[in-house]
Amino acid sequence: MDNSFAIPATPRQISYARALALRNQTVLPWDVQQDRRSLSTWIDAQSKLAPASAGSAAGDTRPSSKQVAFAEKLARIKRRAVPDECFRDKGLMSKWINGNRP
């Protein structure tokens, strides 16, 4: 008698696995989704990996929402506009903010 029958994965497991697959930019295999144990093993392995796109780390050069909000507040106080290129680079935004502090 073989006791290795597959227990279906829970919807919560599948949801979390899909989020990890998106974060790591990897494929979530169909056969892994069919078994709770193999999905759990896949989730453990994927959760230990660093995200493929580092988000707010080294890969993202856009300014944070807090930087943008602060720059817009300064622009209103100083009655001037924030240059468009500052919205594309957090380093430029930081320099603009430092140069326009009251």
Summary of the structure (lengths in Angstrom):
residues: 102
radius of gyration: 22.7
end to end distance: 78.6
largest distance: 79.9
contacts: 237
relative contact order: 0.11
helix: 57%
strand: 0%
